[in-house]
Amino acid sequence: MRRAASLLPLSLAECPTRFMAVVLVALGAASTLGPESVDGQTSSSGIDATIDTALVTFGDADYSWKIRPMEGATTTLGSFQGEVLFINLWASWCAPCVRELASIERLRERLRDTDVRFLIVAAEGERPVRRFLRRYGYDLPFYLEVSRMPATFGLRGLPTTWVIDRDGHIVLLRHGEAVWDTDEVEALLRRVRETDSL
């Protein structure tokens, strides 16, 4: 199947939506993540940034958030409590969101031997998401947002990505498009998975 990323115009602007964002806050070792330049560092790809190496948290997850798998009943994030979660909030009309889906898919493949759970949550209605998924063949676990994401997650724009550790701490918060399938990001997630508490 065709991949949407190759069909959309390249723009470093964030998606025009009910949110706005231009911030990188994360954890781990140096990595390539996102369309902004951090501390003047850019790569030849033009999509590069640096992850903070400190082991820090950005608040705690609110497990009351309601989501629904494309095929299945509404549940809450609490259904996944105690797991390491990679959550991406996106929309099919958001070009930066769509561009990063392929790298998220490749990251998930690199972590197949782990129990890291990926939740790719659409912040829009079911019909456009189904239309998008019929057209493009992404092998990712897609969900629909049933209730607005709680404020504790610090959502400001689309796309936004979080990593939540087993204790419910938000240990990575990324506002904006990113390149996820790197050795550094894989190592970061494996590190979070193996750490009981930060």
Phi, psi and omega in degrees: 000156178287151177255132186297328186304323183284349184259353185258145179293143180282127177212133180273000178287148175289160180296134174286108182212197180286357179239171171217148180199147171205055189224145172239122171225127184202186182221156174124205178261172181305140184205169175258112186216089163115164188282344181274159174261131181249128182054034176075008183266122175225156178253172179296337179284342183080001178238094187205147173195172184246136177271137175298134184274352182287145174276097183228169176234159182240046181096184181246148179291147173259106187282005179277351182303129182263128177224166180219130175295157181303327175236100181152181185267158177299140178220180174244164177300338179301338178297340183248012181300137182094355178254159171277124186244135170249109184248128176237125176257125189215179172209150185291338180271357185264108184301312177300324178300310184293322181299326184273353181300320182297319180288329174294318178300317179292323176298316179300320179296322179293337183253019182302332183276005181246176177257018175297128183258130179260131177235107181258102193254124180273128179265054179199179183289165184293320187300309179295329178292315178297320178298317178298314183290331175293327184276326186239138189262064178275134178263075182222152178278099183270142179229163174249142176281120181267319176238157179300141179298132179301149184299335183299340180281348177069033182293132179229343183188176176245141353281157172224142182230140178232149165241129181243130181276179185296336181270003178088010178276137173279109185255354173213131177225114182239116173268120177108171181298148180210161170259114190261336188270062178244161177300322184293318180291320176301315180296322178301312181293323177294324179294315178298318181299324185270356181260121182293319182205137180275000000 
